[in-house]
Amino acid sequence: MDCLVRIAGSMGARTVLRPTGAFLLALFFATAPQAHSTDRPAGGLAEVDLQLILAVDVSPSMSRIEQKVQRDGYVDAFRHADIAMAITAGELGRIAVLYLEWAGPNQQTVIVPWTIVESREDALTLADRLAALSLTEGRGTSISGALQAANGLFAKSGLRSPRRVIDVSGDGPNNAGAPVDPIRQFLLAEGVTINGLPIALPRNGEADGFARYDHSSLQSYFERCVIGGPDAFAIGVTDAAMFATAVRRKLVREISINMDQVIYAAYTGRSDRTVDCNMTGQLPGR
């Protein structure tokens, strides 16, 4: 079984998805290739509390240094005891995680395939595996392509869970491939939750690299145009030193279903701006 692996299993091969980029919703899912082909487990679908896809932006607006900050943020988060505590507190005490790096409409790379995590040791091993893998990079920013890829990965996961979540990080709006909303609406109708990690990190005191867009506008874009579904939320990052903290808070919130309220990082309050979800590239405030 090459799609669903135990944390102690061998490293899964890197896989590149080639989505269609079609503008009609029917074409998104009628023709989209799958990340893995695998038979279902002999005893039926493996049960977990949560299927979580970490969809991580590696578009060209992010330098290699900035990409490393992002990767290290996820690694550090899984090494923190809070993550294991949140996982083991679930009804089954285990979740499944897949780490996907994405850029343009034709680049979605599975870095870590579906992996069941049910202990602190599992979480640490996942962090070590992720830390050891090379960074990827691509052209364009296709949030729609990432969501389409995630849909196919859920379909072939070999898992069953009461919740499915896509965790989308990004430093800009959808500017390549199909519009976001048709795929987003399809996923929401399927009961999938989409959360956001809008990234706007300053470089040399100016809005550059990660912070290509005004952080309030980017936060509003994610809130209005990207996230959705049960308990959906966005936590923005405007300080590199706080990246790991933001990722950890976000993961704890996604894993824990008994929390009374959404956690927003102190440095990014909820935005009250409105944006045009059909825009590409430039956001207001630049």
Secondary structure, DSSP 8 states (H G I E B T S, - for coil): --SEEETTS-----EEE-----SSHHHHHHS---S------TTS-EE-SEEEEEEEE--TTS-HHHHHHHHHHHHHHHHSHHHHHHHHTSSSS-EEEEEEEE-STT-EEEEEEEEEE-SHHHHHHHHHHHHHS-----SS--HHHHHHHHHHHHHTS-EE-SEEEEEEEESS---SSS-HHHHHHHHHHTT-EEEEEEB---BTTBS-GGGSS-HHHHHHHIIIII-BSTT--B--B--GGGHHHHHHHHHHHHH-S--SS----TTS--------TT--S--TT-
